[in-house]
Amino acid sequence: MIDRSELLNATDEMIDEAVKYADPMVLRGLVYQLTGDESIAATQATVADIKHSQASNASKELAIVQSKADVSDPAQVAMIQAKAAAFLKSYRDKGAPDIPCGTPERISRSLNLCAGADIPASELEMWVEQLALDPWARSLVWSDPPASQDVQKFVVAVIGAGMGGLNAAVQLKHAGITYFVIEKNDEVGGTWYENQYPGARVDSPSRTYTHIYGVDFEYPNAFCPQRENLKYFRWVADNFDIRKDITFKTEVKSIVWDEAAKLWEIRAEGPDGPRVWHANAVIASVGFLSRPNMPDIEGMETFEGKAFHTARWPKGLDLKGKHVAVIGTGATGYQMVPELAKLAGHTYVAQRTPNWCFDTKSYLDPFPSQVNWLDRNYPYIRNFIRFRLSWLAGPQTFAPIMRIDPQFEDQHARSALNKPIRDQQLGSSNASWQAVLI
Ligand SMILES: Cc1cc2nc3c(=O)[nH]c(=O)nc-3n(C[C@H](O)[C@H](O)[C@H](O)COP(=O)(O)OP(=O)(O)OC[C@H]3O[C@@H](n4cnc5c(N)ncnc54)[C@H](O)[C@@H]3O)c2cc1C
């Protein structure tokens, strides 16, 4: 049973206050799903009108891309919040038992209400999976179950214990398949263990950055810093009891198929020297960013100062009073440079290709306490937040922004849609593009 002791001790005022911290669109879908209350379904979600100089060119597609539909009428927002609070108080008064998430028949309408759009029928199954009510959605279901002795004899090797390797291990364990994991580091987490530069954090919303079975992991920020991301991967390893199946500090050097034995031979180097394993199948989860790519810059070998890749940040490095030069202004650059500017004597930035990023409100801020309180106490709110943010970051939002229109003629912009976004970032348009969070 889920521990709801906090809720049982909550006053009406605390609940009334907390629901104001939830996205009304999340409450709209969630409370409808839990109650079937048609007055919630009758509220209007509208897409903010885009006022920018090139609206005629950008046309309909821009409106679709900017379609962060919201309930804009304050009276309707207040009504949704009041209904959400009423549900929670009544749930508390009943002793806050474990409850199902409404009826399955309502789910597609609830998701439409939460998205503020009609989800295409062909995508519905995927979005229901994203809602993560079923932690084992997409896991193995045998169509023709093999004999148990055959399953027992079949061994899978997983290389790497980052997001991908841990997931492979959890899924294999869930399916009852024998497996082992080999990891070169002395801890799980991969990317989030290795990247410890100042300012390291996710640039996609943390609520969408968990496995489906991790939906209830409590994230304290909309965009979590490295230490919170690492905490999540440690939680996966511990919660699913994977750690005991991982051989740490051991780097795989070769994987060769032995045709006679019908097995993979895996050779690795560990603290006690070379080791050899055999497995029926290998899942390589070595990550595509786990080997830093050092550029070949003339004179680097004779540079006498410290020089390192951000993924190999020296422990305890003191930059006070130092002159630091950063090469590159991608996601890592924009996270790190403001932090270095605080730490170092002077920070220089070398940029080859300028790129764009959207203003992201509260990118660095932790949530107000009410947000995590709701996470712990409002049944299924995390599922609906996950869905809403995944939807807003989904292909229907971002694909059109990325598309290059070969017919579009402009010195800088790549499409009619790209132009107003660019203009807004340059401050020459009033259109209000903002990344979405909570
Ligand atoms: C700074 C940074 C920020 C990022 N932010 C985001 C984000 O916001 N959103 C997003 O979706 N993605 C982000 N990413 C991408 C991120 O890498 C992936 O989201 C994800 O963590 C990759 O997981 P993985 O398991 O595939 O690889 P990794 O996390 O790289 O894990 C691979 C593991 O394999 C191990 N390994 C490699 N070779 C061997 C070997 N030969 N033998 C044994 N073990 C081996 C490594 O030690 C490592 O533990 C970011 C990446 C970086 C670097």
The ligand as an SDF file (V2000), in Angstrom:
LIG
                    3D

 53 58  0  0  0  0  0  0  0  0999 V2000
   26.3180   16.1160  -20.5560 C   0  0  0  0  0  0  0  0  0  0  0  0
   25.2430   15.2740  -21.1570 C   0  0  0  0  0  0  0  0  0  0  0  0
   23.9040   15.6480  -21.0170 C   0  0  0  0  0  0  0  0  0  0  0  0
   22.9070   14.8640  -21.5730 C   0  0  0  0  0  0  0  0  0  0  0  0
   21.5950   15.2610  -21.4190 N   0  0  0  0  0  0  0  0  0  0  0  0
   20.6120   14.5140  -21.9630 C   0  0  0  0  0  0  0  0  0  0  0  0
   19.2460   14.9120  -21.8270 C   0  0  0  0  0  0  0  0  0  0  0  0
   18.9220   15.9410  -21.2470 O   0  0  0  0  0  0  0  0  0  0  0  0
   18.2960   14.1190  -22.3580 N   0  0  0  0  0  0  0  0  0  0  0  0
   18.6190   12.9730  -23.0370 C   0  0  0  0  0  0  0  0  0  0  0  0
   17.7270   12.2800  -23.5040 O   0  0  0  0  0  0  0  0  0  0  0  0
   19.9020   12.5760  -23.1760 N   0  0  0  0  0  0  0  0  0  0  0  0
   20.8990   13.3200  -22.6680 C   0  0  0  0  0  0  0  0  0  0  0  0
   22.1970   12.9290  -22.8300 N   0  0  0  0  0  0  0  0  0  0  0  0
   22.4810   11.6980  -23.5780 C   0  0  0  0  0  0  0  0  0  0  0  0
   22.7620   10.5410  -22.6020 C   0  0  0  0  0  0  0  0  0  0  0  0
   24.0260   10.0530  -22.9020 O   0  0  0  0  0  0  0  0  0  0  0  0
   21.6750    9.4860  -22.7390 C   0  0  0  0  0  0  0  0  0  0  0  0
   20.4240   10.0800  -22.3550 O   0  0  0  0  0  0  0  0  0  0  0  0
   21.8500    8.2520  -21.8470 C   0  0  0  0  0  0  0  0  0  0  0  0
   22.3060    8.5720  -20.5590 O   0  0  0  0  0  0  0  0  0  0  0  0
   22.8050    7.2720  -22.5070 C   0  0  0  0  0  0  0  0  0  0  0  0
   22.7500    6.0710  -21.7970 O   0  0  0  0  0  0  0  0  0  0  0  0
   23.5120    4.7970  -22.3210 P   0  0  0  0  0  0  0  0  0  0  0  0
   23.2940    3.7010  -21.3390 O   0  0  0  0  0  0  0  0  0  0  0  0
   23.1850    4.5360  -23.7390 O   0  0  0  0  0  0  0  0  0  0  0  0
   25.0460    5.2400  -22.3560 O   0  0  0  0  0  0  0  0  0  0  0  0
   26.0150    5.7190  -21.1910 P   0  0  0  0  0  0  0  0  0  0  0  0
   25.3000    6.5210  -20.1740 O   0  0  0  0  0  0  0  0  0  0  0  0
   27.1850    6.3280  -21.8610 O   0  0  0  0  0  0  0  0  0  0  0  0
   26.4430    4.3530  -20.5120 O   0  0  0  0  0  0  0  0  0  0  0  0
   27.3510    3.4710  -21.1520 C   0  0  0  0  0  0  0  0  0  0  0  0
   28.0310    2.6560  -20.1070 C   0  0  0  0  0  0  0  0  0  0  0  0
   28.8070    1.6640  -20.7450 O   0  0  0  0  0  0  0  0  0  0  0  0
   30.0680    1.5840  -20.0970 C   0  0  0  0  0  0  0  0  0  0  0  0
   31.0380    1.0650  -21.0720 N   0  0  0  0  0  0  0  0  0  0  0  0
   31.4130    1.6170  -22.2510 C   0  0  0  0  0  0  0  0  0  0  0  0
   32.3130    0.8390  -22.8830 N   0  0  0  0  0  0  0  0  0  0  0  0
   32.5010   -0.2310  -22.0820 C   0  0  0  0  0  0  0  0  0  0  0  0
   33.3210   -1.4040  -22.1920 C   0  0  0  0  0  0  0  0  0  0  0  0
   34.0730   -1.6270  -23.2680 N   0  0  0  0  0  0  0  0  0  0  0  0
   33.2880   -2.2870  -21.1800 N   0  0  0  0  0  0  0  0  0  0  0  0
   32.5070   -2.0970  -20.0940 C   0  0  0  0  0  0  0  0  0  0  0  0
   31.7140   -1.0110  -19.9480 N   0  0  0  0  0  0  0  0  0  0  0  0
   31.7000   -0.1100  -20.9320 C   0  0  0  0  0  0  0  0  0  0  0  0
   30.3760    3.0120  -19.6890 C   0  0  0  0  0  0  0  0  0  0  0  0
   31.3130    3.0670  -18.6380 O   0  0  0  0  0  0  0  0  0  0  0  0
   28.9870    3.4910  -19.2500 C   0  0  0  0  0  0  0  0  0  0  0  0
   28.7280    3.2600  -17.8950 O   0  0  0  0  0  0  0  0  0  0  0  0
   23.2470   13.6850  -22.2910 C   0  0  0  0  0  0  0  0  0  0  0  0
   24.5760   13.3360  -22.4450 C   0  0  0  0  0  0  0  0  0  0  0  0
   25.5710   14.1080  -21.8930 C   0  0  0  0  0  0  0  0  0  0  0  0
   27.0070   13.6870  -22.0950 C   0  0  0  0  0  0  0  0  0  0  0  0
  1  2  1  0
  2  3  1  0
  2 52  2  0
  3  4  2  0
  4  5  1  0
  4 50  1  0
  5  6  2  0
  6  7  1  0
  6 13  1  0
  7  8  2  0
  7  9  1  0
  9 10  1  0
 10 11  2  0
 10 12  1  0
 12 13  2  0
 13 14  1  0
 14 15  1  0
 14 50  1  0
 15 16  1  0
 16 17  1  0
 16 18  1  0
 18 19  1  0
 18 20  1  0
 20 21  1  0
 20 22  1  0
 22 23  1  0
 23 24  1  0
 24 25  2  0
 24 26  1  0
 24 27  1  0
 27 28  1  0
 28 29  2  0
 28 30  1  0
 28 31  1  0
 31 32  1  0
 32 33  1  0
 33 34  1  0
 33 48  1  0
 34 35  1  0
 35 36  1  0
 35 46  1  0
 36 37  1  0
 36 45  1  0
 37 38  2  0
 38 39  1  0
 39 40  1  0
 39 45  2  0
 40 41  1  0
 40 42  2  0
 42 43  1  0
 43 44  2  0
 44 45  1  0
 46 47  1  0
 46 48  1  0
 48 49  1  0
 50 51  2  0
 51 52  1  0
 52 53  1  0
M  END
$$$$
